[in-house]
């Protein structure tokens, strides 16, 4: 009886790597970026940069409601960037909440 050879014999088996979310965004794969960033968020739920990028990826994947929730979360952090109000206004605009858009945008421009 002949032995069956392993199809990977003689080849180096390279483990699949986790894509870098910025590379996924460069090729406009926002859903892939969301997936990678959600894993990063599980490791550190309060990492500000991860939350910013996750909101960005949700927004560009047309998940404006999810992006808005993340921007609201970022606004609750100490020393929140006023630009989050502007980003929230953009989400609200795409969600057709026009009355709230102006209010959010004005908060982002006041200093």
Chimera marker file (.cmm) of the C-alpha trace (Angstrom):
<marker_set name="trace">
<marker id="1" x="0.000" y="0.000" z="0.000" r="1" g="1" b="0" radius="0.5"/>
<marker id="2" x="1.469" y="3.370" z="-1.015" r="1" g="1" b="0" radius="0.5"/>
<marker id="3" x="1.908" y="6.118" z="1.511" r="1" g="1" b="0" radius="0.5"/>
<marker id="4" x="0.110" y="9.320" z="0.810" r="1" g="1" b="0" radius="0.5"/>
<marker id="5" x="2.416" y="12.333" z="0.914" r="1" g="1" b="0" radius="0.5"/>
<marker id="6" x="1.398" y="15.459" z="2.747" r="1" g="1" b="0" radius="0.5"/>
<marker id="7" x="0.735" y="18.208" z="0.204" r="1" g="1" b="0" radius="0.5"/>
<marker id="8" x="2.741" y="20.686" z="2.271" r="1" g="1" b="0" radius="0.5"/>
<marker id="9" x="5.773" y="18.424" z="2.591" r="1" g="1" b="0" radius="0.5"/>
<marker id="10" x="8.868" y="20.216" z="1.419" r="1" g="1" b="0" radius="0.5"/>
<marker id="11" x="7.167" y="23.601" z="1.706" r="1" g="1" b="0" radius="0.5"/>
<marker id="12" x="7.520" y="25.847" z="4.671" r="1" g="1" b="0" radius="0.5"/>
<marker id="13" x="4.147" y="26.115" z="6.317" r="1" g="1" b="0" radius="0.5"/>
<marker id="14" x="3.604" y="29.790" z="6.970" r="1" g="1" b="0" radius="0.5"/>
<marker id="15" x="0.929" y="30.672" z="9.472" r="1" g="1" b="0" radius="0.5"/>
<marker id="16" x="-1.613" y="33.170" z="8.213" r="1" g="1" b="0" radius="0.5"/>
<marker id="17" x="-0.978" y="36.647" z="9.520" r="1" g="1" b="0" radius="0.5"/>
<marker id="18" x="-3.498" y="39.103" z="10.861" r="1" g="1" b="0" radius="0.5"/>
<marker id="19" x="-3.883" y="41.998" z="8.441" r="1" g="1" b="0" radius="0.5"/>
<marker id="20" x="-2.956" y="45.458" z="9.595" r="1" g="1" b="0" radius="0.5"/>
<marker id="21" x="-6.067" y="47.618" z="9.652" r="1" g="1" b="0" radius="0.5"/>
<marker id="22" x="-4.328" y="50.536" z="7.903" r="1" g="1" b="0" radius="0.5"/>
<marker id="23" x="-3.520" y="48.265" z="4.958" r="1" g="1" b="0" radius="0.5"/>
<marker id="24" x="-7.160" y="47.216" z="4.832" r="1" g="1" b="0" radius="0.5"/>
<marker id="25" x="-8.268" y="50.847" z="4.831" r="1" g="1" b="0" radius="0.5"/>
<marker id="26" x="-5.815" y="51.643" z="2.023" r="1" g="1" b="0" radius="0.5"/>
<marker id="27" x="-7.526" y="49.068" z="-0.182" r="1" g="1" b="0" radius="0.5"/>
<marker id="28" x="-10.921" y="50.331" z="1.010" r="1" g="1" b="0" radius="0.5"/>
<marker id="29" x="-11.779" y="47.140" z="2.890" r="1" g="1" b="0" radius="0.5"/>
<marker id="30" x="-13.549" y="48.888" z="5.755" r="1" g="1" b="0" radius="0.5"/>
<marker id="31" x="-15.363" y="45.767" z="6.920" r="1" g="1" b="0" radius="0.5"/>
<marker id="32" x="-12.040" y="43.951" z="7.288" r="1" g="1" b="0" radius="0.5"/>
<marker id="33" x="-10.632" y="46.951" z="9.169" r="1" g="1" b="0" radius="0.5"/>
<marker id="34" x="-13.658" y="46.929" z="11.486" r="1" g="1" b="0" radius="0.5"/>
<marker id="35" x="-13.074" y="43.249" z="12.239" r="1" g="1" b="0" radius="0.5"/>
<marker id="36" x="-9.380" y="43.731" z="13.057" r="1" g="1" b="0" radius="0.5"/>
<marker id="37" x="-10.095" y="46.833" z="15.146" r="1" g="1" b="0" radius="0.5"/>
<marker id="38" x="-12.819" y="45.057" z="17.118" r="1" g="1" b="0" radius="0.5"/>
<marker id="39" x="-10.257" y="42.434" z="18.120" r="1" g="1" b="0" radius="0.5"/>
<marker id="40" x="-7.851" y="45.208" z="19.134" r="1" g="1" b="0" radius="0.5"/>
<marker id="41" x="-10.630" y="46.784" z="21.181" r="1" g="1" b="0" radius="0.5"/>
<marker id="42" x="-11.219" y="43.540" z="23.077" r="1" g="1" b="0" radius="0.5"/>
<marker id="43" x="-7.585" y="43.641" z="24.194" r="1" g="1" b="0" radius="0.5"/>
<marker id="44" x="-7.789" y="47.276" z="25.344" r="1" g="1" b="0" radius="0.5"/>
<marker id="45" x="-11.361" y="48.637" z="25.436" r="1" g="1" b="0" radius="0.5"/>
<marker id="46" x="-10.305" y="52.172" z="26.376" r="1" g="1" b="0" radius="0.5"/>
<marker id="47" x="-7.566" y="52.719" z="23.808" r="1" g="1" b="0" radius="0.5"/>
<marker id="48" x="-8.448" y="56.084" z="22.294" r="1" g="1" b="0" radius="0.5"/>
<marker id="49" x="-6.677" y="55.525" z="18.963" r="1" g="1" b="0" radius="0.5"/>
<marker id="50" x="-8.404" y="52.185" z="18.415" r="1" g="1" b="0" radius="0.5"/>
<marker id="51" x="-11.781" y="53.788" z="19.110" r="1" g="1" b="0" radius="0.5"/>
<marker id="52" x="-11.026" y="56.638" z="16.693" r="1" g="1" b="0" radius="0.5"/>
<marker id="53" x="-10.032" y="54.261" z="13.897" r="1" g="1" b="0" radius="0.5"/>
<marker id="54" x="-12.972" y="51.971" z="14.607" r="1" g="1" b="0" radius="0.5"/>
<marker id="55" x="-15.393" y="54.904" z="14.353" r="1" g="1" b="0" radius="0.5"/>
<marker id="56" x="-13.693" y="55.964" z="11.113" r="1" g="1" b="0" radius="0.5"/>
<marker id="57" x="-13.987" y="52.457" z="9.644" r="1" g="1" b="0" radius="0.5"/>
<marker id="58" x="-17.648" y="52.142" z="10.664" r="1" g="1" b="0" radius="0.5"/>
<marker id="59" x="-18.409" y="55.526" z="9.107" r="1" g="1" b="0" radius="0.5"/>
<marker id="60" x="-16.756" y="54.606" z="5.824" r="1" g="1" b="0" radius="0.5"/>
<marker id="61" x="-18.541" y="51.261" z="5.802" r="1" g="1" b="0" radius="0.5"/>
<marker id="62" x="-21.839" y="53.207" z="6.013" r="1" g="1" b="0" radius="0.5"/>
<marker id="63" x="-22.475" y="52.077" z="9.592" r="1" g="1" b="0" radius="0.5"/>
<marker id="64" x="-23.129" y="55.617" z="10.746" r="1" g="1" b="0" radius="0.5"/>
<marker id="65" x="-25.091" y="54.574" z="13.835" r="1" g="1" b="0" radius="0.5"/>
<marker id="66" x="-22.156" y="52.506" z="15.116" r="1" g="1" b="0" radius="0.5"/>
<marker id="67" x="-19.693" y="55.292" z="14.329" r="1" g="1" b="0" radius="0.5"/>
<marker id="68" x="-21.902" y="57.786" z="16.179" r="1" g="1" b="0" radius="0.5"/>
<marker id="69" x="-21.953" y="55.606" z="19.307" r="1" g="1" b="0" radius="0.5"/>
<marker id="70" x="-18.161" y="55.448" z="19.271" r="1" g="1" b="0" radius="0.5"/>
<marker id="71" x="-17.817" y="59.217" z="18.803" r="1" g="1" b="0" radius="0.5"/>
<marker id="72" x="-20.177" y="59.723" z="21.764" r="1" g="1" b="0" radius="0.5"/>
<marker id="73" x="-17.993" y="57.368" z="23.787" r="1" g="1" b="0" radius="0.5"/>
<marker id="74" x="-14.903" y="59.338" z="22.769" r="1" g="1" b="0" radius="0.5"/>
<marker id="75" x="-16.612" y="62.602" z="23.759" r="1" g="1" b="0" radius="0.5"/>
<marker id="76" x="-17.074" y="61.239" z="27.285" r="1" g="1" b="0" radius="0.5"/>
<marker id="77" x="-13.322" y="60.726" z="27.696" r="1" g="1" b="0" radius="0.5"/>
<marker id="78" x="-11.227" y="63.308" z="29.511" r="1" g="1" b="0" radius="0.5"/>
<marker id="79" x="-9.823" y="66.015" z="27.229" r="1" g="1" b="0" radius="0.5"/>
<marker id="80" x="-12.018" y="64.910" z="24.314" r="1" g="1" b="0" radius="0.5"/>
<marker id="81" x="-11.171" y="66.449" z="20.977" r="1" g="1" b="0" radius="0.5"/>
<marker id="82" x="-13.917" y="68.916" z="19.899" r="1" g="1" b="0" radius="0.5"/>
<marker id="83" x="-13.600" y="67.494" z="16.373" r="1" g="1" b="0" radius="0.5"/>
<marker id="84" x="-15.570" y="64.458" z="17.606" r="1" g="1" b="0" radius="0.5"/>
<marker id="85" x="-18.640" y="66.715" z="17.576" r="1" g="1" b="0" radius="0.5"/>
<marker id="86" x="-18.022" y="67.450" z="13.890" r="1" g="1" b="0" radius="0.5"/>
<marker id="87" x="-17.588" y="63.745" z="13.145" r="1" g="1" b="0" radius="0.5"/>
<marker id="88" x="-20.789" y="63.051" z="15.081" r="1" g="1" b="0" radius="0.5"/>
<marker id="89" x="-22.557" y="65.681" z="12.977" r="1" g="1" b="0" radius="0.5"/>
<marker id="90" x="-21.448" y="63.890" z="9.814" r="1" g="1" b="0" radius="0.5"/>
<marker id="91" x="-22.889" y="60.630" z="11.152" r="1" g="1" b="0" radius="0.5"/>
<marker id="92" x="-26.134" y="62.363" z="12.076" r="1" g="1" b="0" radius="0.5"/>
<marker id="93" x="-26.327" y="63.907" z="8.600" r="1" g="1" b="0" radius="0.5"/>
<marker id="94" x="-26.106" y="60.516" z="6.914" r="1" g="1" b="0" radius="0.5"/>
<marker id="95" x="-28.700" y="59.219" z="9.376" r="1" g="1" b="0" radius="0.5"/>
<marker id="96" x="-31.010" y="62.109" z="8.291" r="1" g="1" b="0" radius="0.5"/>
<marker id="97" x="-31.155" y="63.590" z="11.810" r="1" g="1" b="0" radius="0.5"/>
<marker id="98" x="-30.843" y="67.094" z="10.415" r="1" g="1" b="0" radius="0.5"/>
<marker id="99" x="-32.013" y="68.938" z="13.550" r="1" g="1" b="0" radius="0.5"/>
<marker id="100" x="-29.249" y="67.321" z="15.575" r="1" g="1" b="0" radius="0.5"/>
<marker id="101" x="-26.600" y="67.936" z="12.895" r="1" g="1" b="0" radius="0.5"/>
<marker id="102" x="-26.487" y="71.694" z="13.442" r="1" g="1" b="0" radius="0.5"/>
<marker id="103" x="-26.358" y="71.326" z="17.216" r="1" g="1" b="0" radius="0.5"/>
<marker id="104" x="-23.476" y="68.832" z="17.078" r="1" g="1" b="0" radius="0.5"/>
<marker id="105" x="-21.571" y="70.854" z="14.483" r="1" g="1" b="0" radius="0.5"/>
<marker id="106" x="-21.823" y="74.034" z="16.539" r="1" g="1" b="0" radius="0.5"/>
<marker id="107" x="-20.441" y="72.237" z="19.582" r="1" g="1" b="0" radius="0.5"/>
<marker id="108" x="-17.439" y="71.226" z="17.545" r="1" g="1" b="0" radius="0.5"/>
<marker id="109" x="-16.647" y="74.741" z="16.447" r="1" g="1" b="0" radius="0.5"/>
<marker id="110" x="-16.946" y="76.461" z="19.838" r="1" g="1" b="0" radius="0.5"/>
<marker id="111" x="-13.815" y="76.807" z="21.895" r="1" g="1" b="0" radius="0.5"/>
<link id1="1" id2="2" r="1" g="1" b="0" radius="0.2"/>
<link id1="2" id2="3" r="1" g="1" b="0" radius="0.2"/>
<link id1="3" id2="4" r="1" g="1" b="0" radius="0.2"/>
<link id1="4" id2="5" r="1" g="1" b="0" radius="0.2"/>
<link id1="5" id2="6" r="1" g="1" b="0" radius="0.2"/>
<link id1="6" id2="7" r="1" g="1" b="0" radius="0.2"/>
<link id1="7" id2="8" r="1" g="1" b="0" radius="0.2"/>
<link id1="8" id2="9" r="1" g="1" b="0" radius="0.2"/>
<link id1="9" id2="10" r="1" g="1" b="0" radius="0.2"/>
<link id1="10" id2="11" r="1" g="1" b="0" radius="0.2"/>
<link id1="11" id2="12" r="1" g="1" b="0" radius="0.2"/>
<link id1="12" id2="13" r="1" g="1" b="0" radius="0.2"/>
<link id1="13" id2="14" r="1" g="1" b="0" radius="0.2"/>
<link id1="14" id2="15" r="1" g="1" b="0" radius="0.2"/>
<link id1="15" id2="16" r="1" g="1" b="0" radius="0.2"/>
<link id1="16" id2="17" r="1" g="1" b="0" radius="0.2"/>
<link id1="17" id2="18" r="1" g="1" b="0" radius="0.2"/>
<link id1="18" id2="19" r="1" g="1" b="0" radius="0.2"/>
<link id1="19" id2="20" r="1" g="1" b="0" radius="0.2"/>
<link id1="20" id2="21" r="1" g="1" b="0" radius="0.2"/>
<link id1="21" id2="22" r="1" g="1" b="0" radius="0.2"/>
<link id1="22" id2="23" r="1" g="1" b="0" radius="0.2"/>
<link id1="23" id2="24" r="1" g="1" b="0" radius="0.2"/>
<link id1="24" id2="25" r="1" g="1" b="0" radius="0.2"/>
<link id1="25" id2="26" r="1" g="1" b="0" radius="0.2"/>
<link id1="26" id2="27" r="1" g="1" b="0" radius="0.2"/>
<link id1="27" id2="28" r="1" g="1" b="0" radius="0.2"/>
<link id1="28" id2="29" r="1" g="1" b="0" radius="0.2"/>
<link id1="29" id2="30" r="1" g="1" b="0" radius="0.2"/>
<link id1="30" id2="31" r="1" g="1" b="0" radius="0.2"/>
<link id1="31" id2="32" r="1" g="1" b="0" radius="0.2"/>
<link id1="32" id2="33" r="1" g="1" b="0" radius="0.2"/>
<link id1="33" id2="34" r="1" g="1" b="0" radius="0.2"/>
<link id1="34" id2="35" r="1" g="1" b="0" radius="0.2"/>
<link id1="35" id2="36" r="1" g="1" b="0" radius="0.2"/>
<link id1="36" id2="37" r="1" g="1" b="0" radius="0.2"/>
<link id1="37" id2="38" r="1" g="1" b="0" radius="0.2"/>
<link id1="38" id2="39" r="1" g="1" b="0" radius="0.2"/>
<link id1="39" id2="40" r="1" g="1" b="0" radius="0.2"/>
<link id1="40" id2="41" r="1" g="1" b="0" radius="0.2"/>
<link id1="41" id2="42" r="1" g="1" b="0" radius="0.2"/>
<link id1="42" id2="43" r="1" g="1" b="0" radius="0.2"/>
<link id1="43" id2="44" r="1" g="1" b="0" radius="0.2"/>
<link id1="44" id2="45" r="1" g="1" b="0" radius="0.2"/>
<link id1="45" id2="46" r="1" g="1" b="0" radius="0.2"/>
<link id1="46" id2="47" r="1" g="1" b="0" radius="0.2"/>
<link id1="47" id2="48" r="1" g="1" b="0" radius="0.2"/>
<link id1="48" id2="49" r="1" g="1" b="0" radius="0.2"/>
<link id1="49" id2="50" r="1" g="1" b="0" radius="0.2"/>
<link id1="50" id2="51" r="1" g="1" b="0" radius="0.2"/>
<link id1="51" id2="52" r="1" g="1" b="0" radius="0.2"/>
<link id1="52" id2="53" r="1" g="1" b="0" radius="0.2"/>
<link id1="53" id2="54" r="1" g="1" b="0" radius="0.2"/>
<link id1="54" id2="55" r="1" g="1" b="0" radius="0.2"/>
<link id1="55" id2="56" r="1" g="1" b="0" radius="0.2"/>
<link id1="56" id2="57" r="1" g="1" b="0" radius="0.2"/>
<link id1="57" id2="58" r="1" g="1" b="0" radius="0.2"/>
<link id1="58" id2="59" r="1" g="1" b="0" radius="0.2"/>
<link id1="59" id2="60" r="1" g="1" b="0" radius="0.2"/>
<link id1="60" id2="61" r="1" g="1" b="0" radius="0.2"/>
<link id1="61" id2="62" r="1" g="1" b="0" radius="0.2"/>
<link id1="62" id2="63" r="1" g="1" b="0" radius="0.2"/>
<link id1="63" id2="64" r="1" g="1" b="0" radius="0.2"/>
<link id1="64" id2="65" r="1" g="1" b="0" radius="0.2"/>
<link id1="65" id2="66" r="1" g="1" b="0" radius="0.2"/>
<link id1="66" id2="67" r="1" g="1" b="0" radius="0.2"/>
<link id1="67" id2="68" r="1" g="1" b="0" radius="0.2"/>
<link id1="68" id2="69" r="1" g="1" b="0" radius="0.2"/>
<link id1="69" id2="70" r="1" g="1" b="0" radius="0.2"/>
<link id1="70" id2="71" r="1" g="1" b="0" radius="0.2"/>
<link id1="71" id2="72" r="1" g="1" b="0" radius="0.2"/>
<link id1="72" id2="73" r="1" g="1" b="0" radius="0.2"/>
<link id1="73" id2="74" r="1" g="1" b="0" radius="0.2"/>
<link id1="74" id2="75" r="1" g="1" b="0" radius="0.2"/>
<link id1="75" id2="76" r="1" g="1" b="0" radius="0.2"/>
<link id1="76" id2="77" r="1" g="1" b="0" radius="0.2"/>
<link id1="77" id2="78" r="1" g="1" b="0" radius="0.2"/>
<link id1="78" id2="79" r="1" g="1" b="0" radius="0.2"/>
<link id1="79" id2="80" r="1" g="1" b="0" radius="0.2"/>
<link id1="80" id2="81" r="1" g="1" b="0" radius="0.2"/>
<link id1="81" id2="82" r="1" g="1" b="0" radius="0.2"/>
<link id1="82" id2="83" r="1" g="1" b="0" radius="0.2"/>
<link id1="83" id2="84" r="1" g="1" b="0" radius="0.2"/>
<link id1="84" id2="85" r="1" g="1" b="0" radius="0.2"/>
<link id1="85" id2="86" r="1" g="1" b="0" radius="0.2"/>
<link id1="86" id2="87" r="1" g="1" b="0" radius="0.2"/>
<link id1="87" id2="88" r="1" g="1" b="0" radius="0.2"/>
<link id1="88" id2="89" r="1" g="1" b="0" radius="0.2"/>
<link id1="89" id2="90" r="1" g="1" b="0" radius="0.2"/>
<link id1="90" id2="91" r="1" g="1" b="0" radius="0.2"/>
<link id1="91" id2="92" r="1" g="1" b="0" radius="0.2"/>
<link id1="92" id2="93" r="1" g="1" b="0" radius="0.2"/>
<link id1="93" id2="94" r="1" g="1" b="0" radius="0.2"/>
<link id1="94" id2="95" r="1" g="1" b="0" radius="0.2"/>
<link id1="95" id2="96" r="1" g="1" b="0" radius="0.2"/>
<link id1="96" id2="97" r="1" g="1" b="0" radius="0.2"/>
<link id1="97" id2="98" r="1" g="1" b="0" radius="0.2"/>
<link id1="98" id2="99" r="1" g="1" b="0" radius="0.2"/>
<link id1="99" id2="100" r="1" g="1" b="0" radius="0.2"/>
<link id1="100" id2="101" r="1" g="1" b="0" radius="0.2"/>
<link id1="101" id2="102" r="1" g="1" b="0" radius="0.2"/>
<link id1="102" id2="103" r="1" g="1" b="0" radius="0.2"/>
<link id1="103" id2="104" r="1" g="1" b="0" radius="0.2"/>
<link id1="104" id2="105" r="1" g="1" b="0" radius="0.2"/>
<link id1="105" id2="106" r="1" g="1" b="0" radius="0.2"/>
<link id1="106" id2="107" r="1" g="1" b="0" radius="0.2"/>
<link id1="107" id2="108" r="1" g="1" b="0" radius="0.2"/>
<link id1="108" id2="109" r="1" g="1" b="0" radius="0.2"/>
<link id1="109" id2="110" r="1" g="1" b="0" radius="0.2"/>
<link id1="110" id2="111" r="1" g="1" b="0" radius="0.2"/>
</marker_set>
